[in-house]
Amino acid sequence: MPSRRTLLAACGTAVVGSLAGCVDSLGIGGPEGTEWTTDVTDTFDPAPLVASETVVAVGVRDGGIEPTRVHAVEKATGESRWTADLGRLTGTAVDDDHVYVGLHGGDGATVVAFDLRSGDRVWERRVDSLASATALDDGTLYVANRGLTAIDTADGSVRWHRNRLDGTRFTILAAPEDQLTASDGRVYYGGGGGVVAVDGSDGTERWTWSGEDWRTTTAGPDRFDGSTGDGERVYVGGEDAVSLARLDAGGTERWTRGFGRARVAGIHAEGVLQVATGTRGGFGGSGRFGTVYEVDPADGSETDEFRFDAPIRRTASSDESFVVVTEENEVSRFESDGTGPDLRHTFDAGVTAGTDDDGVYVHTDDGRLLAVDATG
């Protein structure tokens, strides 16, 4: 785990004693605490991908969906390592050796692995799925959407493929990447029909869950085994009356709850269970806001909350960091123990954000990539 560093004040001297209420506007050089800024291609939907020594940003060239450009930069300095010009990207993933991208191609996708240091193409593999949702686990890359494929990260060989998984619809052209997760040989996908759990070794179905009044999955599953001794937990987010569920071993429903007219945008299950939401508001869009809730894992009850003036539209997580991005381009970071936000800034451009335990990496839609210290 990266070393922790002293927090750089996010709002200058005004931050003392009142950080949670302080929001800066971003100038051209970035907010106070910015360690580096580098020019990249205008932002695209994938958030920055963070590896141990590298940050990867994906941008759109020529003002369209395609072609796209991948930038790999030194995490410590922001210095460019390499760029690659590609076609239309679907999903992306990164480990400490490679960055993996899915390239749209008719009824399927081609998954390409690039060496993270040199940018060389290590392998590429055609798959039947659209590869818009991705997850990595112990040498296997899982790509999903209208099918689920397991690929060996060393050589790109296909370990297994499933055309259909009960309880899940692979029909969305650009499925959110956080709907697919994998760890300890288990793969979970949250789709329109609920959640399906798959054995990572051979693709056989372990269990499925579809909750009453569960219309769609908007975040998760986020899997957590923890140290409490109560075994497997899977959290999944949705919208409307029932928008959060905890599932235990075998897909048993432990509890469900809702957040009014709110959509779950992200779940952070390391340490304190935190859930980011955004409301649709009333008639004419009035009353729209966002909230990060602390939720009791035992029964789903709310234990604390932090309110934002705009709905939360996306999140990013590491072991010790939970970052939320609102529709007004405010980026805030909470720690896994629920404290925070210890970083809070409103940007003057649209943003996506990635994180590790020490920093937040922001890609703006006017072509900047920034690293902001966020440790205490």
C-alpha positions as CSV (number, residue, x, y, z in Angstrom):
1,M,0.0,0.0,0.0
2,P,1.4,3.5,-0.8
3,S,2.8,5.5,2.0
4,R,0.5,8.1,3.6
5,R,1.5,11.8,3.3
6,T,0.6,14.9,5.1
7,L,-2.7,16.5,3.8
8,L,-2.2,19.5,1.7
9,A,-4.9,22.1,2.6
10,A,-7.5,22.2,-0.1
11,C,-8.7,25.7,0.5
12,G,-5.7,27.6,1.9
13,T,-5.9,29.2,5.3
14,A,-9.7,29.3,5.2
15,V,-9.7,25.5,5.5
16,V,-8.7,25.5,9.1
17,G,-11.6,24.1,11.2
18,S,-14.1,24.3,8.3
19,L,-12.9,22.0,5.4
20,A,-16.2,20.4,4.9
21,G,-17.9,23.7,4.0
22,C,-15.2,25.0,1.7
23,V,-15.4,24.6,-2.1
24,D,-12.8,26.2,-4.4
25,S,-13.2,27.0,-8.1
26,L,-10.4,25.5,-10.2
27,G,-8.0,27.9,-11.9
28,I,-5.9,27.0,-14.9
29,G,-3.1,25.5,-12.7
30,G,-5.5,23.4,-10.6
31,P,-6.6,23.6,-6.9
32,E,-4.2,24.0,-4.0
33,G,-2.7,20.6,-3.4
34,T,-2.3,19.8,-7.1
35,E,1.0,17.9,-7.5
36,W,1.0,18.1,-11.3
37,T,-1.1,18.9,-14.4
38,T,-0.5,17.6,-17.9
39,D,-2.3,18.2,-21.2
40,V,-4.2,15.2,-22.6
41,T,-7.0,14.7,-25.1
42,D,-10.4,15.9,-24.1
43,T,-12.1,13.6,-21.6
44,F,-14.1,10.5,-22.6
45,D,-16.4,8.4,-20.3
46,P,-13.8,6.1,-18.7
47,A,-12.4,7.6,-15.5
48,P,-8.6,7.7,-15.1
49,L,-7.1,4.3,-14.4
50,V,-4.6,4.2,-11.6
51,A,-1.8,1.6,-11.3
52,S,1.2,1.6,-8.9
53,E,3.4,3.8,-11.1
54,T,1.1,4.9,-13.9
55,V,-2.1,6.8,-14.6
56,V,-4.0,6.1,-17.8
57,A,-6.5,8.6,-19.3
58,V,-8.7,8.0,-22.3
59,G,-9.7,11.0,-24.5
60,V,-11.7,11.7,-27.6
61,R,-10.1,13.2,-30.7
62,D,-11.7,15.3,-33.4
63,G,-14.8,16.0,-31.2
64,G,-16.5,12.6,-31.7
65,I,-17.0,9.2,-30.2
66,E,-14.2,7.8,-32.3
67,P,-11.3,7.8,-32.8
68,T,-9.9,7.8,-29.2
69,R,-6.5,8.3,-27.7
70,V,-5.0,6.5,-24.7
71,H,-2.4,8.4,-22.6
72,A,-0.1,6.7,-20.1
73,V,1.7,9.1,-17.7
74,E,4.1,8.7,-14.7
75,K,2.0,8.8,-11.6
76,A,4.7,10.6,-9.6
77,T,5.3,13.4,-12.1
78,G,2.7,13.5,-14.8
79,E,5.4,13.0,-17.5
80,S,4.0,11.3,-20.6
81,R,5.1,7.7,-21.1
82,W,3.3,6.9,-24.3
83,T,0.1,7.5,-26.3
84,A,-1.9,5.2,-28.6
85,D,-4.5,6.2,-31.2
86,L,-7.4,3.7,-31.4
87,G,-10.9,3.3,-32.7
88,R,-14.1,3.3,-30.6
89,L,-13.4,2.1,-27.1
90,T,-15.9,0.0,-25.0
91,G,-14.3,-1.0,-21.7
92,T,-11.0,-0.4,-20.0
93,A,-9.0,-1.9,-17.1
94,V,-5.5,-1.7,-15.7
95,D,-3.1,-3.7,-13.5
96,D,0.5,-3.0,-12.7
97,D,1.7,-4.6,-16.0
98,H,-0.9,-3.8,-18.7
99,V,-3.7,-1.6,-19.7
100,Y,-6.6,-3.4,-21.4
101,V,-9.0,-1.8,-23.8
102,G,-12.0,-3.2,-25.7
103,L,-12.4,-1.9,-29.2
104,H,-15.9,-1.9,-30.7
105,G,-16.3,-4.0,-33.9
106,G,-19.7,-5.0,-35.2
107,D,-21.2,-7.8,-33.1
108,G,-18.3,-8.0,-30.7
109,A,-15.1,-6.4,-29.6
110,T,-11.3,-6.8,-29.8
111,V,-9.6,-6.7,-26.5
112,V,-6.0,-5.3,-26.7
113,A,-3.4,-5.4,-23.9
114,F,-0.7,-2.7,-23.9
115,D,2.5,-2.9,-22.0
116,L,2.1,-0.2,-19.3
117,R,5.7,1.1,-19.5
118,S,6.3,1.0,-23.3
119,G,2.9,1.1,-24.9
120,D,3.7,-2.0,-27.0
121,R,0.8,-4.2,-28.0
122,V,1.3,-7.4,-26.0
123,W,-1.7,-9.3,-27.4
124,E,-5.1,-8.8,-28.8
125,R,-8.1,-11.1,-28.8
126,R,-11.5,-11.0,-30.6
127,V,-14.4,-11.8,-28.3
128,D,-18.2,-12.2,-28.9
129,S,-19.2,-9.9,-26.0
130,L,-19.1,-6.1,-26.4
131,A,-16.5,-5.9,-23.5
132,S,-17.9,-2.7,-22.1
133,A,-17.8,-3.9,-18.5
134,T,-14.4,-5.2,-17.2
135,A,-13.0,-6.7,-14.1
136,L,-9.6,-8.2,-13.1
137,D,-8.8,-11.0,-10.7
138,D,-5.7,-13.1,-10.2
139,G,-4.4,-13.1,-13.8
140,T,-7.8,-13.2,-15.5
141,L,-9.6,-10.3,-17.3
142,Y,-13.4,-10.7,-17.4
143,V,-15.2,-8.7,-20.1
144,A,-19.0,-8.5,-20.3
145,N,-22.1,-7.2,-22.1
146,R,-24.2,-9.5,-24.2
147,G,-22.0,-12.3,-22.9
148,L,-19.2,-12.9,-20.4
149,T,-15.6,-13.9,-21.4
150,A,-12.6,-14.8,-19.2
151,I,-9.3,-14.0,-20.8
152,D,-5.8,-15.0,-19.5
153,T,-3.9,-11.7,-19.0
154,A,-0.5,-13.3,-19.8
155,D,-1.2,-14.2,-23.4
156,G,-4.8,-13.2,-24.3
157,S,-6.1,-16.8,-24.6
158,V,-9.8,-17.3,-23.8
159,R,-10.3,-19.4,-20.8
160,W,-14.1,-19.7,-21.2
161,H,-17.1,-17.8,-22.6
162,R,-20.8,-17.7,-21.7
163,N,-23.3,-16.3,-24.2
164,R,-26.1,-16.0,-21.7
165,L,-26.3,-15.7,-17.9
166,D,-29.7,-16.2,-16.2
167,G,-31.0,-13.2,-14.3
168,T,-28.8,-10.7,-16.3
169,R,-29.5,-8.8,-19.5
170,F,-26.4,-8.0,-21.6
171,T,-28.2,-5.5,-23.8
172,I,-26.8,-2.0,-23.0
173,L,-24.3,-0.7,-25.5
174,A,-22.1,0.9,-22.8
175,A,-22.7,-0.9,-19.6
176,P,-21.2,0.8,-16.5
177,E,-17.9,-0.8,-15.7
178,D,-18.7,-1.0,-12.0
179,Q,-21.6,-3.4,-12.6
180,L,-19.0,-6.2,-13.0
181,T,-16.6,-7.2,-10.2
182,A,-14.4,-10.1,-9.5
183,S,-12.3,-11.3,-6.5
184,D,-11.1,-14.5,-5.0
185,G,-12.3,-16.5,-8.0
186,R,-15.8,-15.2,-8.0
187,V,-17.4,-13.0,-10.6
188,Y,-20.5,-10.8,-10.0
189,Y,-22.6,-8.9,-12.6
190,G,-25.5,-6.6,-11.9
191,G,-27.9,-6.2,-14.8
192,G,-31.5,-5.3,-15.4
193,G,-32.6,-8.5,-13.9
194,G,-30.7,-8.4,-10.7
195,V,-27.3,-10.0,-9.8
196,V,-25.7,-13.2,-11.1
197,A,-22.7,-14.8,-9.5
198,V,-20.3,-17.0,-11.6
199,D,-17.4,-19.3,-10.7
200,G,-14.4,-17.5,-12.1
201,S,-12.6,-20.8,-13.0
202,D,-15.1,-22.2,-15.5
203,G,-18.0,-19.7,-15.9
204,T,-20.6,-21.9,-14.2
205,E,-23.4,-20.1,-12.4
206,R,-23.2,-20.0,-8.6
207,W,-26.4,-18.2,-7.9
208,T,-28.8,-15.4,-9.1
209,W,-30.8,-12.8,-7.3
210,S,-33.7,-10.7,-8.5
211,G,-35.3,-8.5,-5.8
212,E,-39.0,-7.6,-5.7
213,D,-39.6,-4.2,-7.4
214,W,-36.0,-4.2,-8.6
215,R,-36.1,-2.3,-11.9
216,T,-32.5,-1.8,-12.8
217,T,-29.0,-2.0,-11.4
218,T,-27.1,1.3,-11.4
219,A,-24.1,0.5,-9.3
220,G,-22.2,-2.5,-8.0
221,P,-22.1,-5.2,-7.2
222,D,-19.5,-4.3,-4.6
223,R,-18.2,-7.4,-2.9
224,F,-16.9,-7.4,0.7
225,D,-15.7,-10.4,2.8
226,G,-14.3,-8.3,5.6
227,S,-12.9,-9.4,8.9
228,T,-16.1,-9.7,10.8
229,G,-16.4,-13.4,10.2
230,D,-19.9,-13.4,8.6
231,G,-18.6,-14.4,5.2
232,E,-19.5,-13.3,1.7
233,R,-21.3,-10.0,1.2
234,V,-22.4,-8.4,-2.0
235,Y,-23.9,-4.9,-2.2
236,V,-25.9,-3.8,-5.2
237,G,-27.4,-0.4,-6.0
238,G,-30.4,0.6,-8.1
239,E,-33.1,3.3,-8.1
240,D,-36.6,4.1,-7.1
241,A,-38.4,2.4,-4.1
242,V,-35.8,-0.3,-3.6
243,S,-32.3,1.0,-4.4
244,L,-29.8,-0.8,-2.1
245,A,-29.5,-4.5,-1.3
246,R,-27.2,-6.7,0.7
247,L,-26.8,-10.3,-0.4
248,D,-25.1,-12.9,1.6
249,A,-23.6,-16.3,0.7
250,G,-25.6,-18.1,-2.0
251,G,-27.3,-14.9,-3.0
252,T,-29.5,-14.8,0.2
253,E,-31.1,-11.4,0.6
254,R,-30.1,-10.0,3.9
255,W,-32.0,-6.7,3.5
256,T,-33.1,-4.0,1.0
257,R,-33.9,-0.4,1.5
258,G,-34.6,2.8,-0.6
259,F,-33.5,6.4,-0.6
260,G,-36.7,8.1,-1.8
261,R,-36.5,9.4,-5.3
262,A,-32.8,8.6,-5.5
263,R,-30.5,6.7,-7.7
264,V,-27.5,4.9,-6.3
265,A,-24.4,6.1,-8.1
266,G,-21.7,4.2,-6.2
267,I,-21.0,1.9,-3.3
268,H,-17.8,1.7,-1.2
269,A,-17.7,-1.4,1.0
270,E,-14.2,-1.2,2.4
271,G,-14.4,-0.2,6.1
272,V,-17.5,1.8,6.7
273,L,-20.3,1.0,4.1
274,Q,-20.8,4.3,2.1
275,V,-23.5,4.8,-0.5
276,A,-23.5,7.7,-2.9
277,T,-26.9,8.8,-4.4
278,G,-28.5,11.5,-6.5
279,T,-32.1,12.5,-6.4
280,R,-34.2,13.2,-9.5
281,G,-36.1,16.0,-7.7
282,G,-39.7,17.0,-8.1
283,F,-41.7,18.7,-10.9
284,G,-39.4,20.7,-13.2
285,G,-36.3,19.1,-11.7
286,S,-36.5,21.2,-8.4
287,G,-35.0,19.8,-5.2
288,R,-32.2,17.8,-6.9
289,F,-29.3,17.0,-4.6
290,G,-26.7,14.3,-3.8
291,T,-25.9,12.5,-0.6
292,V,-23.2,10.1,0.7
293,Y,-24.8,7.9,3.4
294,E,-23.1,5.8,6.0
295,V,-25.2,2.6,6.2
296,D,-25.1,-0.1,8.9
297,P,-24.2,-3.4,7.2
298,A,-26.2,-5.4,9.7
299,D,-29.7,-4.0,8.8
300,G,-29.3,-1.2,6.1
301,S,-30.2,1.6,8.5
302,E,-28.6,5.0,8.0
303,T,-26.0,6.0,10.5
304,D,-24.7,9.3,9.0
305,E,-24.9,11.4,5.9
306,F,-23.2,14.2,4.0
307,R,-25.3,16.4,1.6
308,F,-24.3,17.9,-1.7
309,D,-26.1,20.6,-3.7
310,A,-26.2,18.5,-6.9
311,P,-26.8,14.8,-7.6
312,I,-23.8,12.5,-7.5
313,R,-23.3,11.0,-10.9
314,R,-20.2,8.8,-10.5
315,T,-17.7,7.5,-8.0
316,A,-14.3,6.0,-7.7
317,S,-12.8,3.8,-5.0
318,S,-9.5,2.4,-3.6
319,D,-9.0,0.5,-0.3
320,E,-8.9,3.7,1.7
321,S,-10.5,6.3,-0.6
322,F,-14.1,6.9,-1.8
323,V,-14.4,9.8,-4.4
324,V,-17.6,11.2,-5.6
325,V,-18.3,13.5,-8.6
326,T,-21.5,15.6,-8.7
327,E,-23.4,16.9,-11.7
328,E,-21.9,20.3,-11.0
329,N,-18.4,18.9,-11.4
330,E,-17.6,18.9,-7.7
331,V,-15.0,16.3,-6.7
332,S,-14.9,15.2,-3.1
333,R,-13.0,12.4,-1.2
334,F,-14.1,10.4,1.9
335,E,-11.9,8.0,3.7
336,S,-12.9,4.4,4.2
337,D,-13.6,5.0,7.9
338,G,-16.3,7.5,6.8
339,T,-14.4,10.7,7.7
340,G,-14.4,13.5,5.3
341,P,-14.6,15.0,2.8
342,D,-10.9,15.9,3.2
343,L,-10.8,17.1,-0.4
344,R,-13.5,19.1,-2.0
345,H,-13.3,21.2,-5.2
346,T,-15.6,22.4,-7.9
347,F,-14.0,22.3,-11.4
348,D,-14.6,24.8,-14.2
349,A,-15.1,21.9,-16.7
350,G,-16.7,18.5,-16.9
351,V,-14.6,15.9,-15.1
352,T,-14.1,12.2,-14.4
353,A,-12.0,11.1,-11.5
354,G,-9.9,8.0,-10.4
355,T,-8.2,7.4,-7.1
356,D,-5.7,5.4,-5.1
357,D,-4.9,5.6,-1.3
358,D,-2.8,8.8,-1.7
359,G,-4.3,10.9,-4.4
360,V,-7.2,11.8,-6.7
361,Y,-6.6,12.0,-10.5
362,V,-9.0,14.3,-12.4
363,H,-9.5,14.3,-16.2
364,T,-11.3,17.4,-17.5
365,D,-13.3,17.7,-20.6
366,D,-11.1,20.5,-21.8
367,G,-8.0,18.2,-21.9
368,R,-6.2,18.4,-18.5
369,L,-5.1,15.5,-16.2
370,L,-4.4,16.6,-12.6
371,A,-3.0,14.8,-9.6
372,V,-4.3,16.1,-6.3
373,D,-2.9,15.0,-3.0
374,A,-5.7,13.8,-0.7
375,T,-4.0,12.1,2.2
376,G,-3.9,12.9,5.9
